[in-house]
Amino acid sequence: MTGVGSGIGVQGLGATGTQSELGNGYAPPRVSVDSELGSESVGHGHGEKERDGESAAAASLAEVATLVEPSFDENILRMLCETDCGVPLLLDRIKQSMASCKEAASFLKKRAGLEDEYGRQMQKLARSTASEYATTDGKAGSFVQAWQASMRTHEQMADSRLKFAMRLNEMSEELNNLVKEVDKNRKATKELATRYERALQESESLTEKTKARFDMTAEELERLLLQKEGESLKDNAMQGRSPVNGKRVIGKAVAKGGMLLKGRNPQNLQRQEDDIRARMSSASDAYRKAVTDTQTIRQEYFNFQLPRILRALKECVDEIDLGTQYHLSRYAFLCESIIHSEATILQPQDDLVLGLKATMESIDNRSDFKTWMQAYVYAHGGQSNRGPRRNGPQDEGFLPPIPALHHPGSSPSLAQAHLSDKGRPTFGVHLAEQMARDDVDVPPILTKCCEHIEKYGLDQQGIYRVGGTHRIVQKLKERLDRDLDSVNLEVDEWSTDISNVTSVLKLWLRELPDPLFTASQHADFMEAARNENERARHIRLHERVNGLPDPNYSTLKYLMGHLHKVVQHEAQNQMSVQNLAIVFGPTLFGQVQPGLNGAMNGMADASLQNKAVETILEHYTDIFVDDGEEA
């Protein structure tokens, strides 16, 4: 049948034609989280030539096969095919998803505007405050240093908010682009479905017309055969005196222009019969062909075209739903990240970097006042507007000088004693020198700190991972370095936060001139840690530990015994062997110069350092504890 639709016949609706339409008009988009949803969607254009239909169809088949989600629910597709409203159902669902996606994009856009304004205003405030402070009559000394540092902290927070706003703007644009692409694909698929439905309707209409033409010709032949058998019009009228049959035959005969009343001789009747039979045969062939073509189109539509269209629409629904969900999940992650970033800025994990609270605590008002007082007296002491003079001859009525204030047990020159009393320095002194000087098997600072930590801090969450207050840590370090025996860690100044003691202990280990795992054996430890086999790595590291100098070995044994006790309280302090290895790996190995005995530096062997400490700590009993000793 050549007249079904304008260029869309049975062949046009076949497998090749369908794939050409899908390939050139629309290809279902792919949802990809890695590509951030929306960078490349769909579409190959509508301008392909008909002669390129087969090649485009083959390419489209391969592309559609790769675009279908591996988790596509075939049961849903089967249910949609069984319903009579599958296409409008999916089209309406896409509209709903597009509306939700637009709302999400609008929210992200507005939130980005708020964050951008907040970040810019904070950045402007911090910079202007920092630059204008020099023009005010504000204090100097440690206060101005802390003030400027706090403004830099606020600038960092502002930069973090501006980056957050930029990410939100990008996500909003991606969601808007996703809506546009899905809407374009929805319209293209809707148009394709309409064309296929129209072609099927036209074929069914043509079948009805050919059937009516065939029925009319058959009725005409029946009347002619009755006439040929000798039944006249009068006899037909008499036989059909019943109101219905007579009127029907006469009416139809008159309606045919009196065809039965003319040419009643046998030759004319025979010619009329031959003509009617020829027309009836042609009408029968046309009707049979129309029925066959309609059945073919209907089968291809419901078995092939409709499932393909429904699959494409369902993939559009999945794309925009998954895209919206992905960006909302990404938004939640960014919200968590910005809070964590600001928390890290306010309280850095690095013990050597001051957070905002520690910066404010570093203000020394007493020292600032003394410095300012000396400068003020020097600058204004000779001016005429000074106050009444106190000192002078006593016989003239002036008061005697104020006696010097001496604290019990203090030396006459406290400042000089503070600078010169270095007794037994502990920080930055070689381990062997400390132990030989003190005639001990374990450094006293190690036993002092570990005993205090085991008494008060084994159940503290994040012990050794959480750093102490920088100012207090430095103060405790100075006290321990000046006179280790006189420091009482039980007083409130040191015992209120166990993290101050743990930070001092780590600081002592870091400041050893030669690390606990000596620099000369660094490469050997790294080589042993590279063993993939757990048993072999344990044996090799055991050999390296036994090869350490005696002071290093005894110190390491005591430290690992202490950390072994910390691990036994993991349920309370949340510090596993792996966590402690991450903390103490760089501390115990130190910063080795590149090329020294083949050792690497920086982060190159950080993982090996952590693995070495982890293995030694896991096998503490096997390496250090002899039979009969208690772990």
C-alpha positions as CSV (number, residue, x, y, z in Angstrom):
1,M,0.0,0.0,0.0
2,T,1.6,3.2,-1.2
3,G,-0.7,5.8,0.2
4,V,-0.5,5.2,3.9
5,G,0.8,8.5,5.4
6,S,3.1,10.9,3.7
7,G,6.2,8.9,3.2
8,I,5.5,6.6,6.2
9,G,4.4,3.3,4.9
10,V,4.8,-0.2,6.1
11,Q,8.5,-0.1,5.1
12,G,8.9,3.3,6.8
13,L,7.6,1.9,10.1
14,G,9.8,-1.2,10.0
15,A,12.9,-1.9,12.1
16,T,15.3,0.1,9.9
17,G,12.9,3.1,9.7
18,T,12.4,3.1,13.5
19,Q,16.1,3.0,14.3
20,S,16.7,5.8,11.8
21,E,14.1,7.9,13.5
22,L,15.6,7.1,16.9
23,G,19.1,7.6,15.7
24,N,18.6,10.9,13.8
25,G,15.8,12.4,15.9
26,Y,16.5,11.4,19.5
27,A,18.7,9.2,21.5
28,P,18.0,8.6,25.2
29,P,20.4,10.5,27.3
30,R,22.9,8.8,29.6
31,V,23.0,9.5,33.4
32,S,26.6,9.6,34.7
33,V,27.6,10.8,38.2
34,D,31.2,11.0,37.2
35,S,30.4,13.5,34.4
36,E,28.4,15.7,36.9
37,L,25.1,15.0,35.2
38,G,24.4,17.3,32.3
39,S,27.6,17.9,30.5
40,E,26.6,15.9,27.4
41,S,23.0,14.9,27.0
42,V,21.5,13.7,23.8
43,G,20.6,14.4,20.2
44,H,22.3,14.0,16.9
45,G,20.2,16.4,14.9
46,H,17.3,16.0,12.4
47,G,19.2,16.7,9.2
48,E,20.4,13.2,8.2
49,K,19.7,12.2,4.6
50,E,17.4,9.3,3.8
51,R,20.2,7.4,2.1
52,D,22.2,7.5,5.3
53,G,19.3,5.9,7.3
54,E,20.8,2.5,7.5
55,S,24.2,3.6,8.7
56,A,22.6,6.0,11.2
57,A,20.3,3.2,12.4
58,A,23.3,0.9,13.0
59,A,25.1,3.6,14.9
60,S,22.0,4.4,16.9
61,L,21.5,0.8,17.9
62,A,25.0,0.7,19.3
63,E,24.6,4.0,21.1
64,V,21.2,3.2,22.6
65,A,22.7,-0.1,23.9
66,T,25.3,1.8,25.8
67,L,23.0,4.6,27.0
68,V,20.5,2.3,28.8
69,E,21.1,2.2,32.5
70,P,22.3,-1.2,33.7
71,S,19.7,-1.1,36.5
72,F,16.8,-0.3,34.1
73,D,13.6,-2.0,35.5
74,E,12.2,-4.2,32.7
75,N,9.1,-5.0,34.8
76,I,8.1,-1.4,34.8
77,L,8.5,-1.2,31.0
78,R,6.3,-4.3,30.6
79,M,3.6,-2.8,32.8
80,L,3.8,0.5,30.8
81,C,3.4,-1.5,27.5
82,E,0.3,-3.2,28.9
83,T,-1.5,0.1,29.8
84,D,-3.3,2.2,27.2
85,C,-1.9,5.5,28.6
86,G,1.8,4.7,28.9
87,V,3.0,7.6,26.7
88,P,0.9,10.4,28.3
89,L,1.7,8.9,31.8
90,L,5.5,9.3,31.2
91,L,5.1,12.7,29.5
92,D,3.2,14.0,32.6
93,R,5.8,12.4,34.9
94,I,8.6,14.2,33.1
95,K,6.8,17.5,33.5
96,Q,6.6,16.9,37.3
97,S,10.3,16.0,37.5
98,M,11.2,19.1,35.5
99,A,9.2,21.3,37.9
100,S,11.0,19.7,40.9
101,C,14.4,20.1,39.2
102,K,13.6,23.8,38.5
103,E,12.7,24.4,42.1
104,A,16.0,22.8,43.2
105,A,17.9,24.9,40.8
106,S,16.1,28.1,41.9
107,F,16.9,27.3,45.6
108,L,20.6,26.7,44.9
109,K,20.8,29.9,42.9
110,K,19.3,31.9,45.8
111,R,21.5,30.2,48.3
112,A,24.5,30.9,46.2
113,G,23.6,34.6,46.2
114,L,23.3,34.6,50.0
115,E,26.6,32.9,50.4
116,D,28.4,35.1,47.9
117,E,27.1,38.2,49.6
118,Y,28.1,36.9,53.0
119,G,31.6,36.0,51.8
120,R,32.2,39.3,50.0
121,Q,31.0,41.3,53.0
122,M,33.1,39.3,55.5
123,Q,36.1,39.6,53.2
124,K,35.6,43.4,52.9
125,L,35.1,43.7,56.6
126,A,38.2,41.7,57.5
127,R,40.4,43.6,55.1
128,S,39.2,47.0,56.0
129,T,39.4,46.3,59.7
130,A,43.0,45.0,59.4
131,S,44.1,48.1,57.3
132,E,42.2,50.6,59.5
133,Y,43.5,49.4,62.8
134,A,46.9,51.1,62.2
135,T,45.2,54.5,62.0
136,T,43.4,54.0,65.3
137,D,44.6,54.6,68.9
138,G,44.4,50.9,69.6
139,K,46.9,48.8,71.6
140,A,50.1,47.4,70.2
141,G,52.1,44.4,71.2
142,S,50.7,40.9,71.4
143,F,47.1,42.3,71.0
144,V,47.7,43.7,67.5
145,Q,49.4,40.5,66.4
146,A,46.4,38.4,67.6
147,W,44.0,41.0,66.1
148,Q,45.7,40.8,62.6
149,A,45.9,37.0,62.8
150,S,42.1,36.9,63.6
151,M,41.4,39.1,60.6
152,R,43.4,36.7,58.4
153,T,41.3,33.9,59.8
154,H,38.1,35.7,58.8
155,E,39.5,36.2,55.3
156,Q,40.1,32.5,55.0
157,M,36.5,31.8,56.1
158,A,35.3,34.4,53.6
159,D,37.2,32.7,50.8
160,S,35.7,29.4,51.8
161,R,32.2,30.8,51.6
162,L,32.9,32.3,48.1
163,K,34.1,29.0,46.8
164,F,30.9,27.4,48.3
165,A,28.8,30.0,46.4
166,M,30.6,29.3,43.2
167,R,30.0,25.6,43.5
168,L,26.3,26.2,44.2
169,N,26.1,28.5,41.1
170,E,27.6,25.7,39.0
171,M,25.2,23.2,40.3
172,S,22.2,25.5,39.6
173,E,23.4,26.0,36.0
174,E,23.8,22.2,35.5
175,L,20.3,21.6,36.8
176,N,18.9,24.2,34.4
177,N,20.8,22.7,31.5
178,L,19.5,19.3,32.5
179,V,15.9,20.6,32.4
180,K,16.5,22.0,28.9
181,E,18.0,18.8,27.5
182,V,15.3,16.6,29.0
183,D,12.5,19.0,27.8
184,K,14.0,18.9,24.3
185,N,14.1,15.1,24.3
186,R,10.6,14.9,25.7
187,K,9.2,16.9,22.8
188,A,11.2,15.0,20.2
189,T,10.0,11.6,21.6
190,K,6.4,12.9,21.9
191,E,6.5,14.0,18.2
192,L,7.8,10.6,17.2
193,A,5.1,8.8,19.2
194,T,2.4,11.0,17.6
195,R,3.7,10.2,14.1
196,Y,3.5,6.5,14.7
197,E,0.0,6.7,16.2
198,R,-1.2,8.8,13.3
199,A,0.2,6.3,10.8
200,L,-1.6,3.5,12.6
201,Q,-4.9,5.5,12.7
202,E,-4.6,6.3,9.0
203,S,-4.0,2.7,8.1
204,E,-7.1,1.6,10.2
205,S,-9.2,4.3,8.5
206,L,-8.1,3.2,5.0
207,T,-9.0,-0.4,6.0
208,E,-12.5,0.7,6.9
209,K,-12.9,2.5,3.6
210,T,-11.8,-0.5,1.5
211,K,-14.2,-2.7,3.5
212,A,-17.1,-0.4,2.8
213,R,-16.3,-0.3,-0.9
214,F,-16.1,-4.1,-1.0
215,D,-19.5,-4.5,0.8
216,M,-21.1,-2.0,-1.6
217,T,-19.8,-3.9,-4.7
218,A,-21.0,-7.3,-3.2
219,E,-24.5,-5.9,-2.6
220,E,-24.6,-4.6,-6.2
221,L,-23.6,-8.0,-7.6
222,E,-26.3,-9.6,-5.5
223,R,-29.0,-7.4,-6.9
224,L,-27.8,-8.1,-10.4
225,L,-27.9,-11.8,-10.0
226,L,-31.4,-11.6,-8.7
227,Q,-32.4,-9.6,-11.8
228,K,-30.6,-12.1,-14.1
229,E,-32.7,-15.0,-12.6
230,G,-35.8,-13.3,-13.9
231,E,-37.0,-11.3,-10.9
232,S,-38.3,-8.0,-12.1
233,L,-38.5,-4.8,-10.2
234,K,-42.3,-5.3,-9.8
235,D,-41.9,-8.8,-8.4
236,N,-39.3,-7.5,-6.0
237,A,-41.7,-4.8,-4.9
238,M,-44.6,-7.3,-4.5
239,Q,-42.4,-9.7,-2.5
240,G,-41.1,-6.9,-0.4
241,R,-44.5,-5.6,0.7
242,S,-43.3,-5.8,4.2
243,P,-42.4,-2.2,5.0
244,V,-38.7,-2.8,5.6
245,N,-37.3,-5.1,2.8
246,G,-39.3,-3.5,-0.1
247,K,-38.3,0.0,0.7
248,R,-34.7,-1.0,1.2
249,V,-34.3,-2.7,-2.2
250,I,-36.3,-0.1,-4.2
251,G,-34.5,2.8,-2.4
252,K,-31.1,1.4,-3.1
253,A,-32.0,0.7,-6.7
254,V,-33.1,4.3,-7.2
255,A,-30.1,5.5,-5.3
256,K,-27.9,3.7,-7.9
257,G,-29.4,5.8,-10.6
258,G,-31.9,3.2,-11.8
259,M,-29.1,0.8,-12.8
260,L,-31.4,-2.2,-12.5
261,L,-34.1,-0.7,-14.7
262,K,-31.9,-0.2,-17.8
263,G,-30.6,-2.7,-20.3
264,R,-32.5,-5.7,-19.3
265,N,-31.5,-7.8,-22.3
266,P,-29.2,-10.8,-21.5
267,Q,-26.2,-9.1,-23.2
268,N,-26.4,-6.0,-21.1
269,L,-26.9,-8.0,-18.0
270,Q,-23.8,-10.1,-18.7
271,R,-21.7,-7.1,-19.4
272,Q,-22.9,-5.5,-16.1
273,E,-22.1,-8.7,-14.2
274,D,-18.6,-8.9,-15.6
275,D,-17.9,-5.3,-14.8
276,I,-19.3,-5.7,-11.2
277,R,-17.2,-8.9,-10.7
278,A,-14.1,-7.1,-11.8
279,R,-14.7,-4.2,-9.5
280,M,-15.5,-6.7,-6.7
281,S,-12.2,-8.6,-7.2
282,S,-10.3,-5.3,-7.2
283,A,-12.1,-4.2,-4.0
284,S,-11.4,-7.6,-2.4
285,D,-7.7,-7.4,-3.2
286,A,-7.5,-3.8,-1.8
287,Y,-9.3,-4.8,1.3
288,R,-7.2,-7.9,1.9
289,K,-4.0,-5.8,1.4
290,A,-5.3,-3.1,3.7
291,V,-6.0,-5.6,6.4
292,T,-2.6,-7.2,6.1
293,D,-0.8,-3.8,6.1
294,T,-2.8,-2.7,9.2
295,Q,-1.9,-5.9,11.0
296,T,1.8,-5.4,10.2
297,I,1.8,-1.8,11.3
298,R,-0.2,-2.6,14.5
299,Q,2.2,-5.5,15.4
300,E,5.3,-3.4,14.8
301,Y,3.8,-0.5,16.7
302,F,2.9,-2.4,19.8
303,N,5.7,-5.0,19.7
304,F,8.6,-2.7,18.7
305,Q,7.9,1.0,18.3
306,L,5.9,1.6,21.5
307,P,8.4,-0.2,23.8
308,R,11.2,1.8,22.3
309,I,9.4,5.1,22.8
310,L,8.4,4.1,26.4
311,R,11.9,3.1,27.2
312,A,13.3,6.4,25.9
313,L,10.7,8.4,27.9
314,K,11.4,6.3,31.1
315,E,15.1,7.0,30.7
316,C,14.3,10.7,30.5
317,V,12.5,10.3,33.8
318,D,15.4,8.5,35.3
319,E,17.9,11.0,34.0
320,I,16.3,14.0,35.5
321,D,15.3,12.2,38.7
322,L,18.8,10.9,39.3
323,G,20.4,14.2,38.2
324,T,18.3,16.1,40.7
325,Q,19.0,13.6,43.5
326,Y,22.7,13.7,42.7
327,H,23.0,17.4,42.9
328,L,20.9,17.6,46.1
329,S,23.2,15.0,47.6
330,R,26.2,16.9,46.4
331,Y,24.7,20.0,48.0
332,A,24.4,18.2,51.3
333,F,28.0,17.1,51.1
334,L,29.1,20.7,50.3
335,C,27.2,21.9,53.3
336,E,29.0,19.5,55.5
337,S,32.4,20.3,53.9
338,I,32.0,24.1,54.4
339,I,31.2,23.5,58.1
340,H,34.2,21.2,58.5
341,S,36.4,23.7,56.6
342,E,35.5,26.5,58.9
343,A,36.0,24.3,61.9
344,T,39.5,23.4,60.6
345,I,40.3,27.1,60.1
346,L,39.1,28.0,63.6
347,Q,41.0,25.0,65.2
348,P,43.8,23.7,62.9
349,Q,44.8,20.1,63.4
350,D,48.5,21.1,63.2
351,D,49.8,21.8,66.7
352,L,52.2,24.4,65.3
353,V,49.4,26.5,63.8
354,L,47.3,28.6,66.1
355,G,43.5,28.6,65.8
356,L,41.2,31.6,66.6
357,K,40.8,30.6,70.2
358,A,44.5,30.0,70.8
359,T,45.3,33.2,69.0
360,M,43.1,35.2,71.4
361,E,44.5,33.3,74.3
362,S,48.0,34.3,73.2
363,I,47.4,38.0,74.1
364,D,49.7,38.8,77.0
365,N,48.0,41.9,78.6
366,R,50.6,42.0,81.4
367,S,53.6,42.1,79.1
368,D,51.8,44.5,76.7
369,F,51.1,46.9,79.6
370,K,54.7,46.8,80.9
371,T,56.1,47.5,77.4
372,W,53.6,50.3,76.8
373,M,54.3,51.7,80.3
374,Q,58.1,51.8,79.7
375,A,57.6,53.5,76.3
376,Y,55.1,56.0,77.7
377,V,57.4,56.9,80.6
378,Y,60.3,57.3,78.2
379,A,58.3,59.4,75.8
380,H,56.4,61.6,78.4
381,G,58.6,61.5,81.5
382,G,60.3,64.8,80.8
383,Q,57.2,66.8,79.9
384,S,55.7,69.5,82.1
385,N,52.3,67.9,82.3
386,R,53.4,64.9,84.4
387,G,51.9,64.2,87.8
388,P,53.3,65.0,91.3
389,R,56.9,63.8,92.0
390,R,57.2,61.1,94.6
391,N,60.9,60.7,95.0
392,G,63.1,63.3,96.6
393,P,65.0,64.2,99.7
394,Q,63.2,62.9,102.8
395,D,64.0,66.1,104.8
396,E,61.9,68.0,102.2
397,G,58.9,65.8,102.9
398,F,59.2,63.3,100.0
399,L,58.3,59.6,100.6
400,P,61.0,56.9,100.8
401,P,61.5,54.6,97.8
402,I,59.1,51.6,97.5
403,P,61.0,48.5,98.7
404,A,61.6,45.7,96.2
405,L,59.1,42.9,96.3
406,H,60.8,39.5,96.8
407,H,58.8,36.2,96.6
408,P,59.8,33.5,99.0
409,G,62.5,31.4,97.6
410,S,63.1,33.7,94.7
411,S,66.6,34.8,93.7
412,P,67.5,38.5,93.7
413,S,67.5,38.7,90.0
414,L,64.5,36.7,88.8
415,A,64.9,37.7,85.1
416,Q,68.5,36.6,85.1
417,A,67.6,33.4,86.8
418,H,64.9,32.8,84.3
419,L,67.4,33.1,81.5
420,S,70.3,31.3,83.0
421,D,68.6,28.4,84.9
422,K,68.7,25.7,82.3
423,G,69.6,22.9,84.8
424,R,69.1,19.8,82.7
425,P,67.9,20.6,79.2
426,T,65.6,18.0,77.8
427,F,64.3,19.2,74.5
428,G,66.6,19.1,71.5
429,V,69.2,17.0,73.3
430,H,70.5,13.7,71.9
431,L,68.7,10.7,73.5
432,A,72.0,9.0,74.5
433,E,73.3,12.2,76.0
434,Q,70.1,12.7,78.1
435,M,70.1,9.1,79.4
436,A,73.8,9.1,80.2
437,R,73.6,12.4,82.0
438,D,70.6,11.3,84.1
439,D,71.9,7.7,84.5
440,V,68.6,6.1,83.5
441,D,67.3,3.4,81.2
442,V,64.3,5.5,80.1
443,P,64.2,9.3,79.6
444,P,62.5,10.9,82.7
445,I,60.3,13.1,80.6
446,L,58.9,10.0,78.9
447,T,58.1,8.2,82.1
448,K,56.7,11.4,83.7
449,C,54.3,12.1,80.8
450,C,53.3,8.5,80.2
451,E,52.4,7.9,83.8
452,H,50.3,11.0,84.0
453,I,48.5,10.1,80.7
454,E,47.9,6.5,81.8
455,K,46.5,7.8,85.1
456,Y,44.1,10.4,83.6
457,G,43.8,10.1,79.9
458,L,43.4,6.5,78.7
459,D,39.7,6.9,78.3
460,Q,39.8,10.4,76.7
461,Q,38.4,10.3,73.1
462,G,41.0,11.2,70.5
463,I,44.0,11.0,72.8
464,Y,47.2,11.9,70.9
465,R,45.1,12.9,67.9
466,V,43.7,16.1,69.5
467,G,46.3,18.8,70.1
468,G,46.5,21.0,73.1
469,T,46.5,24.8,73.4
470,H,49.6,26.1,71.8
471,R,50.4,28.7,74.5
472,I,50.0,26.2,77.3
473,V,52.0,23.6,75.5
474,Q,54.9,26.0,74.9
475,K,54.7,27.1,78.6
476,L,54.8,23.5,79.8
477,K,57.7,22.8,77.5
478,E,59.7,25.7,78.9
479,R,59.1,24.5,82.5
480,L,60.1,20.9,81.7
481,D,63.2,22.1,79.8
482,R,64.2,24.3,82.7
483,D,63.6,21.9,85.7
484,L,62.0,18.6,84.9
485,D,61.8,17.3,88.5
486,S,60.1,20.5,89.8
487,V,57.2,20.3,87.4
488,N,54.1,18.8,89.0
489,L,51.7,17.6,86.3
490,E,48.9,17.1,88.9
491,V,48.2,20.8,89.3
492,D,45.2,22.2,87.6
493,E,47.3,24.3,85.1
494,W,48.4,21.1,83.4
495,S,45.8,18.5,84.4
496,T,42.7,20.2,83.1
497,D,43.4,19.2,79.5
498,I,45.4,16.0,79.0
499,S,46.0,17.0,75.3
500,N,48.6,19.5,76.6
501,V,50.7,16.7,78.1
502,T,50.4,14.5,75.0
503,S,51.3,17.4,72.7
504,V,54.5,18.1,74.9
505,L,55.5,14.4,74.6
506,K,55.1,14.4,70.8
507,L,57.0,17.7,70.7
508,W,59.9,16.2,72.7
509,L,60.0,13.2,70.3
510,R,60.0,15.5,67.2
511,E,62.8,17.7,68.5
512,L,65.2,14.9,69.0
513,P,68.3,15.7,66.9
514,D,68.3,12.1,65.7
515,P,64.9,10.4,65.5
516,L,63.9,7.5,67.6
517,F,64.1,5.3,64.5
518,T,67.6,6.6,63.7
519,A,68.2,8.4,60.3
520,S,71.0,5.9,59.5
521,Q,68.5,3.0,59.7
522,H,65.7,4.8,58.0
523,A,66.1,3.1,54.6
524,D,66.3,-0.3,56.3
525,F,63.0,0.3,58.1
526,M,61.3,1.4,54.9
527,E,62.6,-1.6,53.0
528,A,61.2,-3.9,55.8
529,A,57.9,-2.1,55.7
530,R,57.5,-2.7,52.0
531,N,57.0,-6.4,52.5
532,E,53.4,-7.3,51.4
533,N,53.5,-10.5,53.5
534,E,52.5,-9.8,57.1
535,R,54.7,-12.4,58.6
536,A,57.8,-11.4,56.6
537,R,57.2,-7.7,57.4
538,H,56.9,-8.5,61.1
539,I,60.2,-10.5,61.1
540,R,62.1,-7.9,59.2
541,L,60.9,-5.0,61.4
542,H,61.7,-7.1,64.5
543,E,65.3,-7.4,63.2
544,R,65.5,-3.7,62.5
545,V,64.3,-2.9,66.1
546,N,66.8,-5.2,67.6
547,G,69.5,-3.3,65.6
548,L,68.7,0.0,67.2
549,P,71.1,1.6,69.7
550,D,70.5,0.7,73.3
551,P,69.0,4.1,74.3
552,N,66.7,4.1,71.3
553,Y,65.6,0.5,71.9
554,S,64.8,1.0,75.6
555,T,62.9,4.2,74.9
556,L,61.0,2.6,72.0
557,K,60.1,-0.4,74.2
558,Y,58.7,1.9,77.0
559,L,56.8,4.1,74.4
560,M,55.3,1.1,72.6
561,G,54.2,-0.4,76.0
562,H,52.5,2.8,76.8
563,L,50.7,2.9,73.4
564,H,49.8,-0.7,73.8
565,K,47.8,0.3,76.9
566,V,46.2,3.1,74.9
567,V,45.0,0.6,72.3
568,Q,43.5,-1.6,75.0
569,H,41.1,1.3,75.8
570,E,40.1,1.7,72.1
571,A,36.4,1.3,72.9
572,Q,36.6,4.5,75.0
573,N,39.3,6.6,73.3
574,Q,38.6,5.6,69.7
575,M,42.3,5.3,69.0
576,S,43.1,2.1,67.2
577,V,46.5,0.8,66.2
578,Q,46.1,2.4,62.7
579,N,45.2,5.8,64.2
580,L,48.2,5.8,66.6
581,A,50.4,4.7,63.7
582,I,49.2,7.7,61.7
583,V,50.0,10.1,64.6
584,F,53.4,8.6,65.5
585,G,54.7,7.5,62.1
586,P,56.2,10.9,61.1
587,T,57.1,11.7,64.7
588,L,59.2,8.7,65.3
589,F,60.9,8.7,61.9
590,G,61.5,12.4,61.7
591,Q,62.3,14.5,58.6
592,V,65.0,12.6,56.8
593,Q,67.0,14.5,54.2
594,P,66.6,13.3,50.6
595,G,69.2,10.9,49.4
596,L,70.4,10.0,52.9
597,N,71.1,6.3,52.8
598,G,68.7,6.0,49.9
599,A,65.8,7.4,52.0
600,M,63.0,9.4,50.4
601,N,61.5,12.5,52.1
602,G,58.2,14.3,52.5
603,M,55.0,12.3,51.8
604,A,56.7,9.7,49.6
605,D,57.4,7.2,52.4
606,A,54.8,8.4,54.9
607,S,52.6,5.4,54.3
608,L,55.6,3.1,54.9
609,Q,56.4,4.9,58.1
610,N,52.8,4.4,59.3
611,K,52.8,0.8,58.3
612,A,56.1,0.2,60.2
613,V,54.8,1.7,63.4
614,E,51.5,-0.1,63.0
615,T,53.2,-3.5,62.6
616,I,55.6,-2.9,65.5
617,L,52.7,-1.9,67.8
618,E,50.5,-4.8,66.7
619,H,53.3,-7.2,67.5
620,Y,54.4,-5.4,70.6
621,T,54.3,-8.6,72.8
622,D,56.3,-10.7,70.3
623,I,59.0,-8.0,69.8
624,F,59.5,-6.5,73.2
625,V,58.0,-8.8,75.9
626,D,60.2,-11.7,77.0
627,D,58.8,-14.9,78.5
628,G,57.9,-14.3,82.1
629,E,57.4,-10.5,81.6
630,E,54.1,-8.8,81.8
631,A,52.9,-6.9,78.7
